């Protein structure tokens, strides 16, 4: 996944979290990948994990909840519809 890719939200695995979602649970919106960041989680080298965050500009502005007009998403919740 890279900037310029067209993605769809798939909520993988399907779930009903206890918090309010910005994207309604039954919608499968389309968005454009703006940026991809990789973060190391944890301080112990033997137990670190890699987390990939994808910043998406959704077609519906209400879903873009970050101040920069994008939404921070987990890569596992997205599928590429068309490569950029």
DSSP file (Angstrom, degrees, kcal/mol; ACC not computed):
  #  RESIDUE AA STRUCTURE BP1 BP2  ACC     N-H-->O    O-->H-N    N-H-->O    O-->H-N    TCO  KAPPA ALPHA  PHI   PSI    X-CA   Y-CA   Z-CA
    1    1 A X              0   0    0      0, 0.0     2,-0.3     0, 0.0    82,-0.0   0.000 360.0 360.0 360.0 135.6    0.0    0.0    0.0
    2    2 A X    >   -     0   0    0     33,-0.0     3,-2.0    52,-0.0    31,-0.2  -0.951 360.0 -68.4-148.2 163.6    1.4    3.4   -1.0
    3    3 A X  T 3  S+     0   0    0     -2,-0.3    31,-0.2     1,-0.2     3,-0.1  -0.289 117.8  34.5 -55.4 137.8    0.3    7.0   -1.5
    4    4 A X  T 3  S+     0   0    0     29,-2.7    -1,-0.2     1,-0.4     2,-0.1   0.178  85.6 129.0 100.2 -15.5   -2.0    7.4   -4.5
    5    5 A X    <   -     0   0    0     -3,-2.0    28,-2.8    78,-0.1     2,-0.5  -0.463  57.6-131.3 -71.7 144.3   -3.7    4.0   -4.0
    6    6 A X  E     -AB  32  82A   0     76,-3.1    75,-3.1    26,-0.2    76,-1.6  -0.868  35.2-175.1 -94.0 125.4   -7.5    4.0   -4.0
    7    7 A X  E     -AB  31  80A   0     24,-2.9    24,-2.5    -2,-0.5     2,-0.4  -0.804  21.1-146.4-125.1 162.3   -8.7    2.0   -1.0
    8    8 A X  E     -AB  30  79A   0     71,-2.4    71,-2.2    -2,-0.3     2,-0.4  -0.973  25.2-118.9-126.0 142.7  -11.9    0.7    0.6
    9    9 A X  E     + B   0  78A   0     20,-1.7    69,-0.2    -2,-0.4    68,-0.1  -0.679  36.4 166.1 -80.9 128.7  -12.7    0.3    4.3
   10   10 A X        -     0   0    0     67,-3.1    68,-0.2    -2,-0.4    -1,-0.1   0.490  37.2-134.0-123.3  -5.7  -13.4   -3.3    5.2
   11   11 A X        -     0   0    0     66,-0.9     2,-0.6     1,-0.2    66,-0.1   0.963  32.1-134.5  46.1  77.2  -13.2   -3.5    9.0
   12   12 A X  S    S+     0   0    0      1,-0.2    -1,-0.2     2,-0.1     2,-0.1  -0.925  89.8  23.1-110.9 116.7  -11.1   -6.7    9.2
   13   13 A X  S    S-     0   0    0     -2,-0.6    -1,-0.2    -3,-0.1     2,-0.0   0.601 105.9-117.2 -78.6 156.7  -12.1   -8.6   11.2
   14   14 A X        +     0   0    0     -2,-0.1     2,-0.3     2,-0.0    -2,-0.1  -0.355  52.5 158.5 -57.2 131.9  -15.8   -7.4   11.3
   15   15 A X        -     0   0    0     10,-0.1     2,-0.4    -4,-0.0    -1,-0.0  -0.960  47.6-133.3-151.8 167.1  -16.5   -6.1   14.8
   16   16 A X        -     0   0    0     -2,-0.3    -2,-0.0     2,-0.0     0, 0.0  -0.792  32.9-161.2-124.1  85.5  -18.6   -3.9   16.9
   17   17 A X        -     0   0    0     -2,-0.4     4,-0.1     1,-0.1    -2,-0.0  -0.258  25.6-120.4 -67.6 157.4  -16.2   -1.9   19.1
   18   18 A X  S    S+     0   0    0      2,-0.1     2,-0.2     0, 0.0    -1,-0.1   0.562  89.6  80.1 -75.8  -6.6  -17.6   -0.3   22.2
   19   19 A X  S    S-     0   0    0      1,-0.1     2,-0.3     0, 0.0    -2,-0.1  -0.601  93.4 -94.5 -98.4 161.2  -16.6    3.2   21.0
   20   20 A X        -     0   0    0     -2,-0.2     2,-0.3     1,-0.0    -1,-0.1  -0.556  41.1-140.4 -72.7 133.7  -18.3    5.4   18.6
   21   21 A X        -     0   0    0     -2,-0.3     4,-0.1     1,-0.1    -1,-0.0  -0.713  11.4-148.0 -96.1 147.0  -17.0    5.0   15.0
   22   22 A X  S    S+     0   0    0     -2,-0.3     2,-0.6     1,-0.1    -1,-0.1   0.891  93.2  56.4 -74.4 -42.1  -16.4    7.9   12.6
   23   23 A X  S    S-     0   0    0     40,-0.1    -1,-0.1    -3,-0.1    -2,-0.0  -0.813 101.1-113.8 -92.5 123.5  -17.3    5.6    9.7
   24   24 A X    >   -     0   0    0     -2,-0.6     3,-1.6     1,-0.1    -2,-0.1  -0.259  26.2-119.8 -55.6 142.1  -20.7    4.0   10.0
   25   25 A X  T 3  S+     0   0    0      1,-0.3    -1,-0.1    -4,-0.1   -10,-0.1   0.709 108.7  47.8 -62.2 -23.0  -20.3    0.2   10.5
   26   26 A X  T 3  S+     0   0    0      2,-0.0     2,-0.3     0, 0.0    -1,-0.3   0.449  92.9  95.6 -98.2  -0.4  -22.3   -0.8    7.4
   27   27 A X    <   -     0   0    0     -3,-1.6     2,-0.3     1,-0.0    -4,-0.0  -0.649  52.9-164.1 -91.4 147.8  -20.6    1.6    5.0
   28   28 A X        -     0   0    0     -2,-0.3   -18,-0.1   -18,-0.0    -3,-0.1  -0.654  25.3-170.7-125.5  74.2  -17.6    0.6    2.8
   29   29 A X        -     0   0    0     -2,-0.3   -20,-1.7   -21,-0.1     2,-0.4  -0.117  17.5-128.1 -69.7 163.1  -16.3    4.0    1.8
   30   30 A X  E     +A    8   0A   0    -22,-0.2    29,-2.1   -24,-0.0     2,-0.3  -0.880  33.6 167.2-108.3 140.6  -13.6    4.7   -0.8
   31   31 A X  E     -AC   7  58A   0    -24,-2.5   -24,-2.9    -2,-0.4     2,-0.5  -0.940  33.2-114.6-148.5 170.9  -10.6    6.9   -0.1
   32   32 A X  E     -AC   6  57A   0     25,-2.2    25,-2.7    -2,-0.3     2,-0.4  -0.932  30.1-122.7-112.4 128.0   -7.2    7.9   -1.3
   33   33 A X  E     + C   0  56A   0    -28,-2.8   -29,-2.7    -2,-0.5    23,-0.2  -0.568  31.9 173.7 -71.1 123.8   -4.0    7.0    0.5
   34   34 A X  E     -     0   0A   0     21,-3.3     2,-0.3    -2,-0.4    22,-0.2   0.799  63.3  -5.3 -97.9 -39.8   -2.1   10.1    1.4
   35   35 A X  E     - C   0  55A   0     20,-1.4    20,-3.2   -33,-0.1     2,-0.4  -0.992  52.6-150.9-157.0 149.8    0.7    8.7    3.5
   36   36 A X  E     - C   0  54A   0     -2,-0.3     2,-0.4    18,-0.2    18,-0.2  -0.997  18.0-173.7-126.1 128.2    1.9    5.5    5.1
   37   37 A X  E     - C   0  53A   0     16,-2.8    16,-3.0    -2,-0.4     2,-0.5  -0.951  12.1-152.1-123.0 142.9    3.9    5.4    8.3
   38   38 A X  E     - C   0  52A   0     -2,-0.4     2,-0.4    14,-0.2    14,-0.2  -0.954  15.9-172.9-112.9 131.1    5.6    2.5   10.1
   39   39 A X  E     - C   0  51A   0     12,-2.9    12,-3.0    -2,-0.5     2,-0.5  -0.958  21.2-134.2-124.7 142.5    6.1    2.6   13.9
   40   40 A X  E     - C   0  50A   0     -2,-0.4     2,-0.5    10,-0.2    10,-0.2  -0.836  22.1-153.6 -90.7 129.5    7.9    0.3   16.2
   41   41 A X  E     + C   0  49A   0      8,-3.2     8,-2.0    -2,-0.5     2,-0.1  -0.914  56.2  21.5-107.4 126.5    5.9   -0.5   19.3
   42   42 A X        -     0   0    0     -2,-0.5     6,-0.1     6,-0.2     7,-0.0  -0.085  67.3-118.8 102.0 157.6    7.7   -1.4   22.5
   43   43 A X  S    S+     0   0    0     -2,-0.1     2,-0.6     4,-0.1    -1,-0.1   0.643  84.9  90.0-106.7 -20.5   11.2   -0.8   23.8
   44   44 A X    >>  -     0   0    0      1,-0.2     3,-1.6     3,-0.1     4,-0.6  -0.704  68.5-147.4 -82.3 117.4   12.5   -4.4   24.1
   45   45 A X  G >4 S+     0   0    0     -2,-0.6     3,-0.6     1,-0.3    -1,-0.2   0.820  97.2  54.3 -54.9 -33.7   14.1   -5.5   20.9
   46   46 A X  G 34 S+     0   0    0      1,-0.2    -1,-0.3    -3,-0.0    -2,-0.0   0.714 117.7  34.6 -74.5 -20.2   13.0   -9.1   21.4
   47   47 A X  G <4 S+     0   0    0     -3,-1.6    -1,-0.2     2,-0.1    -2,-0.2   0.218  85.1 128.3-121.9  16.3    9.4   -8.1   21.8
   48   48 A X    <<  -     0   0    0     -4,-0.6     2,-0.3    -3,-0.6    -6,-0.2  -0.357  39.8-155.8 -72.2 153.0    8.9   -5.1   19.5
   49   49 A X  E     -C   41   0A   0     -8,-2.0    -8,-3.2    -2,-0.1     2,-0.5  -0.928  12.7-129.3-125.6 153.2    6.1   -5.1   16.9
   50   50 A X  E     -C   40   0A   0     -2,-0.3     2,-0.5   -10,-0.2   -10,-0.2  -0.907  21.8-168.4-104.1 126.2    5.8   -3.1   13.7
   51   51 A X  E     -C   39   0A   0    -12,-3.0   -12,-2.9    -2,-0.5     2,-0.6  -0.965   6.5-156.3-115.8 126.2    2.6   -1.1   13.2
   52   52 A X  E     -C   38   0A   0     -2,-0.5    23,-1.4   -14,-0.2     2,-0.4  -0.908   9.2-165.4-105.9 119.4    1.7    0.3    9.8
   53   53 A X  E     -CD  37  74A   0    -16,-3.0   -16,-2.8    -2,-0.6     2,-0.5  -0.851   3.0-157.6-104.4 138.0   -0.6    3.3    9.9
   54   54 A X  E     -CD  36  73A   0     19,-2.8    19,-3.0    -2,-0.4     2,-0.6  -0.966   6.1-149.7-118.9 125.9   -2.3    4.5    6.7
   55   55 A X  E     -CD  35  72A   0    -20,-3.2   -21,-3.3    -2,-0.5   -20,-1.4  -0.860  23.3-171.8 -98.0 120.6   -3.5    8.1    6.4
   56   56 A X  E     -CD  33  71A   0     15,-2.7    15,-2.3    -2,-0.6     2,-0.8  -0.902  25.9-146.7-120.2 138.6   -6.6    8.2    4.1
   57   57 A X  E     -C   32   0A   0    -25,-2.7   -25,-2.2    -2,-0.4    13,-0.1  -0.907  31.7-149.5 -98.9 104.3   -8.6   11.1    2.5
   58   58 A X  E     -C   31   0A   0     -2,-0.8   -27,-0.2   -27,-0.2     6,-0.1  -0.370  19.5-121.9 -77.6 155.5  -12.1    9.7    2.4
   59   59 A X  S    S+     0   0    0    -29,-2.1     2,-0.6     1,-0.1    -1,-0.1   0.752 103.4  62.8 -66.6 -25.5  -14.7   10.6   -0.2
   60   60 A X  S >  S-     0   0    0    -30,-0.2     3,-2.0     1,-0.1     4,-0.4  -0.915  78.9-148.8-104.6 116.9  -17.0   11.8    2.5
   61   61 A X  G >  S+     0   0    0     -2,-0.6     3,-1.6     1,-0.3    -1,-0.1   0.792  92.2  67.1 -57.3 -31.9  -15.5   14.7    4.5
   62   62 A X  G 3  S+     0   0    0      1,-0.3    -1,-0.3    -3,-0.1    -3,-0.0   0.749  96.2  57.4 -62.1 -22.1  -17.2   13.7    7.8
   63   63 A X  G <  S+     0   0    0     -3,-2.0     2,-1.4     1,-0.1    -1,-0.3   0.602  83.2  87.8 -84.4 -11.9  -15.1   10.6    7.9
   64   64 A X    <   +     0   0    0     -3,-1.6     7,-0.2    -4,-0.4     5,-0.1  -0.693  54.1 166.9 -88.6  89.0  -11.8   12.6    7.8
   65   65 A X        +     0   0    0     -2,-1.4     6,-0.2     4,-0.1     2,-0.2   0.578  39.9  91.6 -89.4 -10.7  -11.5   13.1   11.5
   66   66 A X  S >  S-     0   0    0      4,-2.9     3,-2.3     1,-0.1     4,-0.2  -0.542  85.4-114.8 -82.6 151.9   -7.9   14.3   11.9
   67   67 A X  T 3  S+     0   0    0      1,-0.3    -1,-0.1    -2,-0.2     4,-0.1   0.781 113.9  63.4 -56.1 -27.8   -7.2   18.1   11.8
   68   68 A X  T 3  S-     0   0    0      2,-0.1    -1,-0.3     1,-0.1     3,-0.1   0.420 121.8-103.6 -78.8   3.5   -5.3   17.7    8.5
   69   69 A X  S <  S+     0   0    0     -3,-2.3     2,-0.2     1,-0.3    -2,-0.1   0.696  90.3  96.0  84.1  19.8   -8.4   16.5    6.7
   70   70 A X        -     0   0    0     -4,-0.2    -4,-2.9   -13,-0.1     2,-0.4  -0.734  67.1-123.8-128.4 179.5   -7.5   12.8    6.7
   71   71 A X  E     -D   56   0A   0    -15,-2.3   -15,-2.7    -2,-0.2     2,-0.6  -0.995  16.7-131.0-130.0 135.7   -8.2    9.8    8.8
   72   72 A X  E     +D   55   0A   0     -2,-0.4     2,-0.3   -17,-0.2   -17,-0.2  -0.761  36.6 179.7 -87.0 121.9   -5.6    7.5   10.5
   73   73 A X  E     -D   54   0A   0    -19,-3.0   -19,-2.8    -2,-0.6     2,-0.4  -0.865  32.7-113.8-125.6 155.4   -6.4    3.8    9.7
   74   74 A X  E >   -D   53   0A   0     -2,-0.3     3,-2.2   -21,-0.2   -21,-0.2  -0.745  28.3-130.6 -84.0 131.7   -5.0    0.4   10.4
   75   75 A X  G >  S+     0   0    0    -23,-1.4     3,-1.8    -2,-0.4    -1,-0.1   0.827 104.5  63.3 -55.3 -35.6   -3.7   -1.2    7.2
   76   76 A X  G 3  S+     0   0    0      1,-0.3    -1,-0.3   -24,-0.2   -64,-0.1   0.671  96.9  58.6 -65.0 -16.4   -5.6   -4.5    8.0
   77   77 A X  G <  S+     0   0    0     -3,-2.2   -67,-3.1   -66,-0.1   -66,-0.9   0.310  99.5  73.4 -93.4   8.0   -8.9   -2.6    7.7
   78   78 A X  E <   -B    9   0A   0     -3,-1.8     2,-0.4   -69,-0.2   -69,-0.2  -0.924  56.7-165.2-125.2 146.7   -8.2   -1.5    4.1
   79   79 A X  E     -B    8   0A   0    -71,-2.2   -71,-2.4    -2,-0.4     2,-0.5  -0.990  29.1-116.9-125.7 141.8   -8.2   -3.2    0.8
   80   80 A X  E     +B    7   0A   0     -2,-0.4   -73,-0.3   -73,-0.2     3,-0.2  -0.637  28.5 178.3 -77.5 124.3   -6.7   -1.7   -2.4
   81   81 A X  E    S+     0   0A   0    -75,-3.1     2,-0.3    -2,-0.5   -74,-0.2   0.821  75.4   0.8 -90.6 -41.0   -9.3   -1.1   -5.0
   82   82 A X  E    S-B    6   0A   0    -76,-1.6   -76,-3.1     0, 0.0    -1,-0.4  -0.951  75.8-121.4-151.5 129.2   -6.9    0.4   -7.6
   83   83 A X              0   0    0     -2,-0.3   -78,-0.1   -78,-0.2   -79,-0.1  -0.443 360.0 360.0 -69.6 141.9   -3.2    1.0   -7.3
   84   84 A X              0   0    0    -82,-0.2    -1,-0.1    -2,-0.1   -79,-0.1   0.438 360.0 360.0 -85.8 360.0   -2.1    4.6   -7.8
